[in-house]
Amino acid sequence: MLTGRLCWVPLLLALGVGSGSGGGGGGSPQRRLLAAKVNKHKPWIETSYHGVITENNDTVILDPPLVALDKDAPVPFAGEICAFKIHGQELPFEAVVLNKTSGEGRLRAKSPIDCELQKEYTFIIQAYDCGAGPRETAWKKSHKAVVHIQVKDVNEFAPAFKEPAYRAVVTEGKIYDSILQVEAVDEDCSPQYSQICNYEIVTTDVPFAIDRNGNIRNTEKLSYDKQHQYEILVTAYDCGQKPAAQDTLVQVDVKPVCKPGWQDWTKRIEYQPGSGSIPLFPDIHLETCDGAVSSIQITTELQTNYIGKGCDRETYSEKSLQKLCGASSGIIDLLPSPSAATNWTAGLLVDSSEMIFKFDGRQGAKIPDGVVPKNLTDQFTITMWMKHGPSTGVRAEKETILCNSDKTEMNRHHYALYVHNCRLVFLLRKDFDQADTFRPAEFHWKLDQICDKEWHYYVINVEFPVVTLYMDGATYEPYLVTNDWPIHPSHIAMQLTVGACWQGGEVTKPRFAQFFHGSLASLTIRPGKMDSQKVISCLQACKEGLDINSLESLGQGIKYHFNPSQSVLVMEGDDIGNINHALQKVSYINSRQFPTAGVRRLKVSSKVQCFGEDVCISIPDVDAYVMVLQAIEPQITLRGTDRFWRPAAQFESARGVILFPDIKIVSTIAKAEAPGDLKTTAPRSAVLEEMLHNLDFCDILVLGGDLDPRQECLELNHSELHQRHLDATNSTAGYSIYGVGSMSRYEQVLHHIRYRNWRPAALEARRFRIKCSELNGRYTSNEFNVEVGVLHEVRVSDKEHVSHLIVQPPFLQSVHHPESQSNIQRSSVVPSIATVVIIISVCMLVFVVAMGVYRVRIAHQHFTQEAEAAKEAEMDWDDSALTITVNPMEKHGAPGRGDEETEEEEEEVEEDVSSGSSDSDDSDEEEEEEGVGRGRRGQSGARQAQLEWDDSTLPY
């Protein structure tokens, strides 16, 4: 081949082919003719090509390979391939010649190929030879060949779901073939990578499955009670097993099978004390499942029988409650709190802090003689709280609540109240001296409530021969009244008992009999008077109950009814919408300032009537509860002057000494204060907030031994009590003020408590302690101690020449000493001790001279201010006890003092005397006092008096 091509060279050179002469371009006609003779043939290529290119790559693999042939070969240029040309617009391909001689070429991409933009390309390609020479342009081109290229896909995209989340609702108890279908897509171009071949549930332990097409089904029956909603994650895979970039969320809501009933109510309702009235079911509504309802009756019941005595009531003492409700005076409490004066209840079982006495069939209490009058007359009232259950045995014995029987010899029952076979029986036997005919004697009431083990309030009004029973405010007449003869008169003493009946005669040994089984509280008797219906309703009224926020908003056609205690509310209507609205208005209210914390159960029952003879729907009851939260406990604080002195003459006077002239009663509660910075984790600080509430008693105790009634006492005008609706009891141990009243009322009464002593000469000081309470001891104050000292006068012979005032200055009367009690006792100095008088006299003599007139004038102004404050606190100075005494040590303590010092101290004494008497409202007495002072100074002619001071409390 090489030899053949070389043979052509001389011939071409002879013909001038390839010579540089003749210019370029087309050359002369001779040269063109020569070229035509040399480049005789067109290049040849295949008629069609099929190629494949991988996206994001530039190499195209063609079948067959790109090769052009020229029959002019091996003639240079004419037999060589110089180019491949692609015909088409904006094609991303180009063809290059790899070897001109062999005609090999390559098809490649000019830019990255994206299968997702275009999967196939078809275009025309031609091959060009090199012409007759290097400068020859008359190239010959081959025929047109078709090139078809397919773009090979790369799995570069992950599946993506069409929706970010899916949701479906199913009915419980059913198996579904398909609940819903999820669908994912892939942006890859090829079927292998663009098709989704599999779906999978990512969430484990769920009763669902998914197929290759994305259909989700449940594998078991769903239950609304077990789970209301399911949330599952689903992913998808393309056929290249590439998972989805992000899982999709599928929510499946389980709808219960339509069951008639109340919807959208909360089982627990919290009640904060002081919240007033709060709605119980603000969003409740009735689901009837398209049932044809003609009318509906709703009964809402607040169950509080396990709270206190059946519900939340005031826990004041029975006497205080009686007075609050306006009952007449004279009540006698037969089951009081155990104390020194009422010790007959000390051995009884106490059920709770509310003084509920529990009788177990083995106990009874004897009421001391004189507590209840022997003759109750024809009018009296018995009241009590009782909780009693059925008696055991076929023939139950009598269970005595109250019994007045013979103490000895005989076994006659004069009057008694007892339970027998769930019947309440009241026995009243008259004496022959009161009546001599057949008279009513036993009154029987048969009520279910007597044995229902619940608390009920009983009032028996006796207006002989009529006896009326009130139970929980409702009136009941006896169903049976039996008559009997009067009791023969005798001189046998009677014994009143509670919880059993005393059997003093007709037995070998006196003992209790007919024991009571149950609980009693507030058992009282009021001789000579009866309670009104209004008082009875007040005494048994509950402080908590059901309420309706707005009666006007109930709508038309709603009928409602409350029971007396407002624990049951019945509503009736024929429109479901109005019934829903009415029940949403039902609320709970507790008017106590400090309610009993705990659970109150709620029950809503419904009765439905339907049209025609259709089967009527059944509505389940609503069982919920109100949680009453614990109230913040108040801190009751007593404060005031805890130590002061008074002249002995004031103790002997008719007015006595006011013990608590400036006492204050303050109650505070600690509330947590929210921090200013919400992000901080520091604990909240407590803020004390003052609050107002009632008190029910204040006890004043005498410390250091009881009062001696022969020479001392505590006094209080009864008018001060009656004006403020309070009561009091007085004894040698102290003074007790009781009754429900505001703190300001108790302050006003305490300001008038006086201590008197007819023989104060031997008395140095008396100490008292006061303590107050709210809610029968549930909240108590601090123990506030007060010490009042006696200022004695010192009498000496007339030979002495010096007199002093030993009365404590007025500005020292209100100074508060915060020392401990032991320090107070050690610091209590009685000016009557001779040694102390000498020391203080000498020291103060030097001190007063040094301070001078300037200090005296300042003290005088301070004296005046304190005297005005003392006047407001009703601590007027009794200047009748002001005495000029002689200091026997004056001549030894300061001999040789000049007249100037004497005159200065006389001026000081005159000012002090004037200040001490400034509290008097009588100007004539002031003038008289000044005259006495001038007369004494004129008689002495020299220094005769020095002021004796207690410098331990001077404010300098």
ZAMARGU-4260 file (C-alpha; in steps of 0.2 Angstrom, whole numbers, plus 5000, padded with zeros to 4 digits):
<rodrens>
0) 5000/5000/5000 | 5014/5012/5004 | 5023/5007/4988 | 5007/5011/4978 | 5005/5028/4986
5) 5023/5032/4982 | 5021/5028/4964 | 5009/5042/4963 | 5020/5055/4969 | 5031/5058/4953
10) 5015/5059/4943 | 5007/5072/4954 | 5023/5082/4955 | 5024/5081/4936 | 5007/5087/4934
15) 5010/5101/4946 | 4999/5095/4960 | 5004/5102/4977 | 5016/5115/4969 | 5016/5132/4977
20) 5015/5141/4960 | 4999/5146/4953 | 4992/5154/4969 | 4979/5147/4981 | 4961/5146/4981
25) 4953/5138/4966 | 4969/5140/4956 | 4968/5140/4937 | 4956/5130/4927 | 4970/5118/4924
30) 4973/5115/4942 | 4954/5112/4945 | 4953/5100/4931 | 4968/5091/4938 | 4960/5090/4955
35) 4944/5083/4948 | 4954/5070/4941 | 4962/5066/4957 | 4947/5067/4970 | 4935/5056/4960
40) 4925/5048/4974 | 4914/5054/4989 | 4917/5048/5006 | 4906/5034/5012 | 4898/5031/5029
45) 4884/5020/5036 | 4866/5025/5032 | 4861/5025/5050 | 4869/5024/5068 | 4862/5020/5085
50) 4871/5027/5100 | 4870/5027/5119 | 4876/5041/5130 | 4875/5040/5149 | 4869/5056/5157
55) 4881/5068/5164 | 4894/5060/5153 | 4901/5066/5136 | 4905/5050/5127 | 4893/5042/5114
60) 4894/5024/5110 | 4889/5021/5092 | 4883/5006/5084 | 4891/5004/5071 | 4906/5015/5075
65) 4908/5031/5066 | 4920/5027/5051 | 4921/5035/5034 | 4929/5027/5019 | 4935/5036/5003
70) 4939/5026/4987 | 4952/5039/4982 | 4963/5032/4995 | 4978/5031/4996 | 4979/5048/4987
75) 4983/5061/4999 | 4969/5073/5004 | 4957/5066/4991 | 4957/5049/5000 | 4958/5056/5018
80) 4943/5061/5029 | 4944/5079/5036 | 4928/5081/5045 | 4911/5075/5051 | 4896/5088/5050
85) 4880/5086/5061 | 4865/5094/5054 | 4852/5101/5066 | 4849/5116/5077 | 4857/5118/5094
90) 4861/5100/5096 | 4872/5096/5111 | 4884/5085/5101 | 4899/5086/5090 | 4909/5074/5079
95) 4927/5074/5078 | 4940/5065/5066 | 4952/5054/5076 | 4962/5048/5061 | 4960/5056/5044
100) 4968/5042/5035 | 4958/5028/5042 | 4942/5039/5043 | 4939/5035/5061 | 4928/5047/5070
105) 4920/5050/5087 | 4903/5057/5092 | 4903/5067/5109 | 4893/5079/5119 | 4897/5097/5120
110) 4888/5099/5137 | 4881/5088/5150 | 4867/5078/5144 | 4851/5077/5156 | 4840/5062/5153
115) 4826/5071/5162 | 4826/5085/5149 | 4827/5074/5134 | 4828/5055/5133 | 4833/5053/5114
120) 4841/5063/5100 | 4840/5061/5081 | 4850/5070/5069 | 4859/5069/5052 | 4878/5067/5050
125) 4889/5068/5034 | 4908/5065/5032 | 4920/5076/5022 | 4936/5072/5013 | 4951/5083/5012
130) 4948/5088/4994 | 4963/5088/4981 | 4976/5097/4992 | 4979/5106/5008 | 4972/5122/5000
135) 4958/5114/4990 | 4941/5118/4996 | 4932/5107/4984 | 4929/5094/4997 | 4917/5080/4994
140) 4904/5075/5006 | 4896/5058/5009 | 4878/5055/5009 | 4867/5059/5024 | 4866/5046/5038
145) 4854/5046/5052 | 4860/5045/5070 | 4848/5040/5084 | 4855/5042/5101 | 4847/5037/5118
150) 4852/5044/5134 | 4855/5032/5148 | 4848/5037/5165 | 4857/5038/5181 | 4847/5035/5198
155) 4850/5052/5204 | 4833/5057/5211 | 4824/5049/5226 | 4806/5046/5227 | 4795/5060/5234
160) 4777/5059/5240 | 4764/5069/5232 | 4757/5075/5249 | 4767/5079/5265 | 4754/5070/5275
165) 4738/5060/5273 | 4723/5058/5284 | 4709/5046/5285 | 4694/5042/5296 | 4688/5024/5300
170) 4675/5017/5310 | 4679/5006/5324 | 4676/4987/5323 | 4678/4985/5304 | 4692/4978/5293
175) 4695/4989/5277 | 4703/4982/5261 | 4710/5000/5258 | 4709/5014/5271 | 4718/5026/5259
180) 4732/5026/5246 | 4748/5035/5247 | 4758/5039/5231 | 4776/5044/5227 | 4784/5049/5211
185) 4802/5049/5205 | 4810/5062/5193 | 4822/5050/5185 | 4818/5047/5166 | 4820/5029/5165
190) 4807/5016/5169 | 4819/5007/5181 | 4823/5023/5191 | 4807/5033/5189 | 4795/5019/5194
195) 4790/5016/5212 | 4792/4997/5215 | 4788/4996/5234 | 4780/5005/5249 | 4784/5001/5267
200) 4777/5007/5284 | 4792/5013/5295 | 4782/5014/5312 | 4782/4998/5321 | 4769/4989/5331
205) 4754/4996/5322 | 4739/4987/5316 | 4741/4992/5298 | 4749/4985/5281 | 4753/4993/5264
210) 4755/4985/5247 | 4766/4989/5232 | 4753/5001/5226 | 4752/5012/5242 | 4736/5005/5248
215) 4735/5005/5267 | 4723/4993/5276 | 4721/4988/5294 | 4726/4971/5300 | 4714/4970/5315
220) 4698/4979/5321 | 4701/4996/5329 | 4694/5001/5345 | 4690/5020/5349 | 4691/5016/5368
225) 4708/5009/5365 | 4716/5022/5354 | 4707/5037/5346 | 4721/5041/5333 | 4735/5032/5325
230) 4750/5041/5317 | 4761/5030/5305 | 4776/5035/5294 | 4777/5027/5277 | 4792/5027/5265
235) 4794/5022/5246 | 4807/5014/5235 | 4810/5016/5217 | 4815/5001/5206 | 4833/5005/5209
240) 4829/5002/5228 | 4833/5020/5232 | 4822/5025/5247 | 4812/5041/5248 | 4821/5056/5254
245) 4807/5060/5267 | 4794/5049/5275 | 4776/5054/5274 | 4764/5055/5289 | 4748/5046/5289
250) 4735/5050/5302 | 4721/5037/5305 | 4707/5044/5316 | 4696/5030/5324 | 4678/5036/5324
255) 4667/5027/5337 | 4652/5018/5332 | 4639/5031/5335 | 4633/5028/5353 | 4620/5040/5360
260) 4628/5050/5375 | 4636/5066/5381 | 4651/5072/5372 | 4665/5084/5376 | 4665/5084/5395
265) 4679/5084/5407 | 4680/5071/5421 | 4690/5082/5433 | 4685/5100/5437 | 4696/5110/5449
270) 4689/5123/5460 | 4700/5136/5468 | 4693/5143/5484 | 4686/5160/5482 | 4682/5157/5463
275) 4663/5159/5465 | 4653/5150/5453 | 4662/5140/5440 | 4653/5130/5425 | 4655/5111/5426
280) 4652/5107/5408 | 4655/5122/5397 | 4656/5112/5380 | 4645/5097/5384 | 4632/5092/5370
285) 4621/5076/5368 | 4624/5064/5353 | 4608/5056/5348 | 4614/5047/5333 | 4599/5054/5323
290) 4587/5046/5335 | 4570/5053/5335 | 4569/5061/5353 | 4553/5070/5358 | 4559/5075/5376
295) 4573/5073/5388 | 4575/5075/5407 | 4592/5078/5415 | 4596/5075/5433 | 4612/5083/5439
300) 4617/5077/5457 | 4632/5083/5467 | 4636/5070/5479 | 4644/5077/5495 | 4638/5065/5509
305) 4656/5060/5513 | 4661/5078/5517 | 4658/5084/5535 | 4640/5081/5540 | 4634/5078/5522
310) 4641/5093/5513 | 4653/5108/5516 | 4646/5118/5531 | 4653/5131/5542 | 4663/5122/5556
315) 4660/5135/5570 | 4653/5129/5586 | 4635/5125/5588 | 4632/5141/5599 | 4641/5152/5586
320) 4630/5144/5572 | 4614/5147/5582 | 4618/5165/5584 | 4623/5168/5566 | 4606/5161/5561
325) 4597/5172/5573 | 4591/5158/5585 | 4585/5164/5602 | 4597/5163/5616 | 4597/5150/5630
330) 4604/5135/5620 | 4612/5121/5630 | 4626/5111/5621 | 4625/5093/5627 | 4640/5087/5617
335) 4652/5101/5619 | 4671/5100/5616 | 4679/5093/5631 | 4686/5106/5643 | 4688/5108/5662
340) 4670/5115/5663 | 4663/5102/5651 | 4672/5086/5655 | 4657/5074/5652 | 4662/5071/5634
345) 4681/5068/5637 | 4678/5049/5637 | 4668/5048/5621 | 4675/5043/5604 | 4678/5058/5592
350) 4676/5055/5574 | 4684/5070/5567 | 4690/5088/5571 | 4673/5094/5569 | 4668/5087/5585
355) 4658/5072/5579 | 4655/5060/5592 | 4654/5041/5587 | 4645/5029/5598 | 4649/5011/5596
360) 4636/5003/5607 | 4646/5003/5623 | 4647/5021/5628 | 4636/5034/5636 | 4639/5051/5644
365) 4631/5058/5660 | 4626/5076/5659 | 4630/5084/5676 | 4616/5091/5687 | 4611/5109/5684
370) 4617/5109/5665 | 4599/5107/5660 | 4584/5113/5670 | 4573/5099/5678 | 4557/5106/5671
375) 4558/5110/5652 | 4540/5117/5652 | 4528/5114/5638 | 4540/5122/5625 | 4557/5117/5621
380) 4568/5112/5606 | 4580/5098/5603 | 4592/5099/5588 | 4605/5087/5582 | 4615/5080/5568
385) 4614/5061/5566 | 4621/5047/5555 | 4613/5030/5558 | 4612/5014/5549 | 4601/4998/5550
390) 4602/4989/5567 | 4608/4971/5567 | 4597/4957/5572 | 4578/4953/5570 | 4572/4962/5585
395) 4582/4977/5587 | 4584/4986/5604 | 4580/5004/5607 | 4595/5015/5603 | 4595/5030/5615
400) 4601/5047/5609 | 4595/5057/5624 | 4587/5050/5640 | 4581/5058/5657 | 4578/5044/5669
405) 4577/5041/5688 | 4595/5041/5695 | 4591/5028/5709 | 4577/5017/5716 | 4566/5017/5700
410) 4568/5015/5681 | 4556/5028/5675 | 4560/5038/5659 | 4553/5056/5660 | 4558/5061/5642
415) 4569/5052/5629 | 4574/5052/5611 | 4578/5036/5603 | 4579/5025/5587 | 4569/5009/5586
420) 4568/4998/5570 | 4573/5013/5559 | 4559/5024/5568 | 4563/5040/5577 | 4553/5040/5594
425) 4551/5055/5606 | 4545/5050/5624 | 4538/5064/5635 | 4530/5059/5651 | 4521/5072/5662
430) 4520/5073/5680 | 4504/5071/5690 | 4506/5089/5696 | 4506/5095/5679 | 4492/5084/5672
435) 4481/5070/5678 | 4473/5064/5662 | 4478/5052/5648 | 4490/5063/5638 | 4501/5060/5622
440) 4517/5052/5628 | 4526/5044/5613 | 4528/5052/5595 | 4534/5040/5581 | 4541/5045/5564
445) 4546/5032/5551 | 4558/5039/5538 | 4570/5030/5526 | 4584/5043/5530 | 4585/5037/5548
450) 4594/5021/5543 | 4603/5027/5527 | 4620/5029/5534 | 4620/5048/5529 | 4620/5064/5539
455) 4604/5072/5542 | 4599/5087/5553 | 4585/5084/5565 | 4575/5097/5575 | 4561/5092/5587
460) 4550/5107/5591 | 4539/5103/5607 | 4524/5114/5610 | 4515/5101/5620 | 4504/5092/5616
465) 4510/5096/5598 | 4527/5089/5593 | 4534/5093/5576 | 4550/5085/5567 | 4560/5095/5555
470) 4573/5084/5545 | 4584/5093/5533 | 4572/5108/5533 | 4557/5098/5528 | 4542/5096/5540
475) 4536/5079/5546 | 4521/5075/5557 | 4522/5059/5568 | 4513/5045/5560 | 4509/5037/5577
480) 4505/5045/5594 | 4502/5035/5609 | 4495/5041/5625 | 4499/5037/5643 | 4496/5042/5661
485) 4506/5055/5669 | 4520/5049/5681 | 4517/5049/5700 | 4527/5063/5709 | 4542/5058/5719
490) 4558/5065/5726 | 4569/5054/5716 | 4583/5063/5707 | 4584/5062/5688 | 4599/5058/5677
495) 4601/5065/5660 | 4612/5055/5648 | 4618/5055/5630 | 4621/5039/5620 | 4613/5027/5632
500) 4599/5027/5646 | 4604/5027/5664 | 4596/5012/5673 | 4597/5017/5691 | 4583/5006/5699
505) 4576/4988/5697 | 4593/4981/5694 | 4606/4974/5706 | 4619/4987/5700 | 4615/5004/5691
510) 4622/5004/5673 | 4619/5011/5656 | 4607/5002/5644 | 4600/5004/5627 | 4616/5010/5619
515) 4616/5020/5603 | 4625/5014/5587 | 4630/5029/5576 | 4637/5046/5575 | 4630/5062/5584
520) 4635/5080/5583 | 4628/5097/5589 | 4616/5089/5601 | 4607/5104/5609 | 4592/5108/5619
525) 4584/5125/5622 | 4571/5126/5636 | 4556/5137/5635 | 4558/5142/5616 | 4556/5134/5599
530) 4566/5137/5583 | 4557/5145/5568 | 4557/5137/5550 | 4569/5151/5545 | 4582/5147/5558
535) 4581/5128/5555 | 4584/5131/5537 | 4599/5141/5541 | 4606/5129/5553 | 4606/5115/5540
540) 4610/5124/5525 | 4625/5119/5514 | 4638/5131/5509 | 4641/5122/5493 | 4630/5116/5479
545) 4624/5117/5461 | 4620/5134/5453 | 4614/5141/5436 | 4625/5155/5430 | 4610/5164/5421
550) 4592/5159/5423 | 4588/5170/5409 | 4599/5161/5397 | 4591/5144/5399 | 4580/5147/5384
555) 4562/5144/5381 | 4554/5127/5385 | 4567/5122/5399 | 4559/5117/5416 | 4571/5116/5431
560) 4570/5111/5449 | 4582/5112/5464 | 4581/5102/5480 | 4582/5112/5496 | 4601/5109/5498
565) 4604/5113/5480 | 4613/5096/5478 | 4601/5090/5464 | 4595/5099/5449 | 4582/5092/5437
570) 4580/5100/5420 | 4567/5095/5406 | 4564/5100/5388 | 4560/5094/5371 | 4574/5103/5361
575) 4591/5095/5361 | 4600/5112/5357 | 4591/5120/5372 | 4595/5106/5383 | 4613/5107/5378
580) 4614/5125/5382 | 4605/5123/5399 | 4617/5110/5405 | 4632/5121/5399 | 4626/5134/5412
585) 4626/5122/5427 | 4640/5127/5439 | 4647/5123/5456 | 4648/5136/5470 | 4656/5136/5487
590) 4653/5151/5498 | 4665/5146/5512 | 4680/5157/5513 | 4690/5142/5518 | 4681/5127/5511
595) 4685/5109/5515 | 4697/5102/5502 | 4693/5086/5493 | 4683/5077/5480 | 4664/5080/5476
600) 4657/5068/5464 | 4645/5073/5450 | 4633/5062/5441 | 4622/5067/5426 | 4608/5055/5422
605) 4596/5056/5407 | 4579/5050/5403 | 4573/5051/5385 | 4556/5049/5377 | 4555/5045/5358
610) 4541/5048/5345 | 4529/5034/5342 | 4533/5016/5346 | 4551/5017/5340 | 4565/5010/5351
615) 4571/5024/5362 | 4589/5027/5364 | 4598/5024/5380 | 4610/5038/5386 | 4624/5033/5398
620) 4627/5042/5414 | 4641/5055/5416 | 4652/5052/5431 | 4664/5066/5435 | 4670/5075/5450
625) 4675/5092/5457 | 4692/5094/5466 | 4691/5108/5478 | 4709/5113/5481 | 4716/5117/5498
630) 4714/5135/5503 | 4729/5145/5508 | 4730/5145/5527 | 4729/5162/5535 | 4742/5168/5548
635) 4733/5177/5562 | 4745/5189/5571 | 4741/5198/5588 | 4752/5213/5591 | 4753/5228/5603
640) 4761/5235/5619 | 4767/5220/5628 | 4774/5228/5644 | 4769/5244/5654 | 4767/5251/5671
645) 4752/5260/5680 | 4751/5268/5697 | 4744/5257/5711 | 4729/5269/5713 | 4723/5265/5695
650) 4722/5247/5699 | 4710/5251/5713 | 4700/5263/5704 | 4683/5258/5696 | 4689/5259/5679
655) 4704/5248/5682 | 4719/5246/5670 | 4715/5243/5652 | 4725/5227/5647 | 4725/5229/5628
660) 4724/5247/5624 | 4732/5246/5607 | 4730/5228/5602 | 4729/5224/5583 | 4723/5208/5575
665) 4730/5206/5557 | 4728/5191/5546 | 4740/5187/5531 | 4742/5174/5518 | 4758/5170/5508
670) 4756/5171/5490 | 4770/5166/5477 | 4775/5181/5467 | 4780/5177/5449 | 4797/5182/5444
675) 4800/5197/5432 | 4810/5187/5420 | 4800/5172/5414 | 4816/5163/5408 | 4824/5163/5425
680) 4823/5147/5436 | 4825/5156/5452 | 4811/5151/5465 | 4797/5162/5467 | 4797/5174/5482
685) 4782/5173/5494 | 4772/5189/5496 | 4762/5192/5512 | 4744/5199/5507 | 4732/5205/5521
690) 4715/5197/5521 | 4699/5200/5531 | 4689/5186/5539 | 4680/5182/5555 | 4685/5175/5572
695) 4675/5164/5583 | 4684/5166/5600 | 4698/5174/5609 | 4704/5167/5626 | 4713/5178/5639
700) 4723/5167/5651 | 4730/5173/5668 | 4748/5168/5670 | 4757/5164/5686 | 4741/5158/5695
705) 4723/5161/5695 | 4714/5177/5700 | 4710/5179/5718 | 4691/5184/5717 | 4693/5192/5734
710) 4705/5206/5728 | 4706/5205/5709 | 4696/5202/5693 | 4694/5205/5674 | 4680/5215/5669
715) 4671/5220/5653 | 4655/5229/5650 | 4641/5218/5643 | 4635/5232/5632 | 4652/5231/5623
720) 4648/5213/5619 | 4630/5215/5615 | 4633/5229/5603 | 4645/5218/5593 | 4634/5202/5594
725) 4647/5193/5605 | 4647/5183/5621 | 4659/5180/5635 | 4662/5169/5650 | 4673/5174/5665
730) 4682/5164/5677 | 4697/5165/5689 | 4708/5157/5675 | 4704/5171/5663 | 4691/5178/5651
735) 4684/5170/5635 | 4675/5180/5621 | 4666/5170/5608 | 4655/5172/5594 | 4657/5174/5575
740) 4663/5192/5572 | 4675/5202/5562 | 4693/5205/5568 | 4689/5223/5570 | 4674/5219/5582
745) 4686/5208/5592 | 4698/5222/5593 | 4685/5234/5599 | 4680/5222/5613 | 4698/5218/5618
750) 4701/5237/5620 | 4689/5237/5634 | 4695/5222/5644 | 4700/5229/5662 | 4710/5222/5676
755) 4706/5228/5694 | 4715/5224/5710 | 4709/5231/5727 | 4725/5227/5736 | 4739/5231/5724
760) 4751/5235/5738 | 4758/5217/5738 | 4757/5216/5719 | 4772/5219/5708 | 4766/5214/5691
765) 4753/5203/5682 | 4755/5193/5666 | 4741/5188/5654 | 4741/5178/5638 | 4728/5180/5623
770) 4725/5169/5609 | 4712/5170/5595 | 4704/5157/5584 | 4695/5155/5567 | 4683/5141/5562
775) 4683/5133/5580 | 4702/5131/5581 | 4706/5127/5563 | 4716/5143/5562 | 4724/5150/5578
780) 4734/5166/5581 | 4751/5168/5590 | 4751/5168/5609 | 4752/5187/5614 | 4759/5190/5632
785) 4756/5206/5641 | 4764/5211/5657 | 4757/5226/5667 | 4767/5232/5682 | 4762/5242/5697
790) 4771/5258/5702 | 4771/5260/5721 | 4774/5276/5731 | 4788/5277/5743 | 4783/5285/5760
795) 4797/5292/5771 | 4798/5303/5787 | 4794/5322/5787 | 4812/5326/5792 | 4819/5323/5775
800) 4820/5338/5763 | 4820/5330/5746 | 4805/5324/5736 | 4805/5315/5719 | 4793/5309/5706
805) 4795/5290/5704 | 4781/5289/5691 | 4787/5282/5675 | 4788/5296/5662 | 4774/5295/5649
810) 4785/5293/5634 | 4791/5276/5641 | 4774/5269/5642 | 4773/5263/5624 | 4791/5257/5622
815) 4791/5240/5615 | 4804/5228/5622 | 4809/5214/5610 | 4819/5204/5623 | 4814/5186/5628
820) 4803/5183/5642 | 4817/5179/5654 | 4826/5195/5650 | 4809/5204/5653 | 4808/5197/5670
825) 4826/5201/5674 | 4824/5219/5668 | 4808/5222/5677 | 4813/5234/5691 | 4801/5239/5704
830) 4805/5257/5710 | 4799/5253/5728 | 4815/5243/5731 | 4826/5255/5742 | 4843/5250/5734
835) 4837/5253/5717 | 4830/5270/5721 | 4846/5275/5729 | 4857/5270/5714 | 4845/5278/5701
840) 4843/5294/5711 | 4862/5297/5712 | 4864/5292/5693 | 4850/5303/5687 | 4855/5318/5697
845) 4872/5319/5688 | 4864/5315/5672 | 4851/5328/5672 | 4863/5342/5677 | 4875/5337/5663
850) 4861/5337/5650 | 4854/5354/5655 | 4839/5364/5650 | 4841/5360/5632 | 4838/5342/5634
855) 4824/5345/5646 | 4814/5355/5633 | 4816/5342/5620 | 4810/5329/5632 | 4796/5340/5636
860) 4790/5340/5618 | 4792/5321/5617 | 4782/5320/5633 | 4767/5330/5625 | 4767/5319/5609
865) 4767/5303/5619 | 4753/5310/5631 | 4742/5313/5616 | 4745/5295/5609 | 4741/5289/5627
870) 4725/5298/5627 | 4719/5290/5610 | 4723/5273/5617 | 4712/5277/5633 | 4727/5277/5644
875) 4723/5294/5653 | 4735/5297/5667 | 4727/5297/5684 | 4736/5312/5691 | 4727/5309/5708
880) 4740/5296/5711 | 4755/5309/5709 | 4764/5310/5725 | 4779/5320/5730 | 4790/5308/5740
885) 4806/5311/5750 | 4822/5303/5745 | 4832/5299/5761 | 4848/5298/5752 | 4848/5315/5744
890) 4859/5324/5757 | 4872/5310/5756 | 4872/5309/5737 | 4875/5327/5733 | 4881/5338/5748
895) 4886/5356/5745 | 4876/5359/5729 | 4873/5377/5725 | 4857/5387/5723 | 4859/5388/5704
900) 4858/5369/5702 | 4843/5369/5714 | 4834/5382/5704 | 4837/5373/5687 | 4831/5356/5694
905) 4816/5364/5701 | 4812/5371/5684 | 4814/5353/5677 | 4803/5346/5691 | 4790/5359/5687
910) 4790/5355/5668 | 4789/5336/5672 | 4774/5339/5683 | 4765/5349/5670 | 4769/5336/5657
915) 4763/5322/5668 | 4746/5331/5671 | 4744/5337/5653 | 4733/5322/5649 | 4719/5328/5660
920) 4704/5337/5651 | 4701/5348/5666 | 4710/5364/5666 | 4706/5368/5684 | 4715/5353/5689
925) 4731/5359/5680 | 4730/5376/5688 | 4728/5367/5705 | 4743/5356/5702 | 4754/5371/5697
930) 4749/5380/5713 | 4753/5365/5724 | 4770/5365/5716 | 4773/5383/5719 | 4768/5381/5737
935) 4780/5367/5740 | 4795/5377/5732 | 4791/5392/5743 | 4791/5382/5759 | 4808/5373/5756
940) 4818/5389/5751 | 4831/5377/5745 | 4833/5361/5735 | 4820/5349/5742 | 4816/5337/5728
945) 4825/5328/5714 | 4817/5319/5699 | 4820/5300/5700 | 4822/5293/5682 | 4823/5275/5675
950) 4837/5278/5662 | 4836/5260/5655 | 4823/5266/5643 | 4828/5284/5639 | 4829/5287/5620
955) 4845/5297/5620
</rodrens>
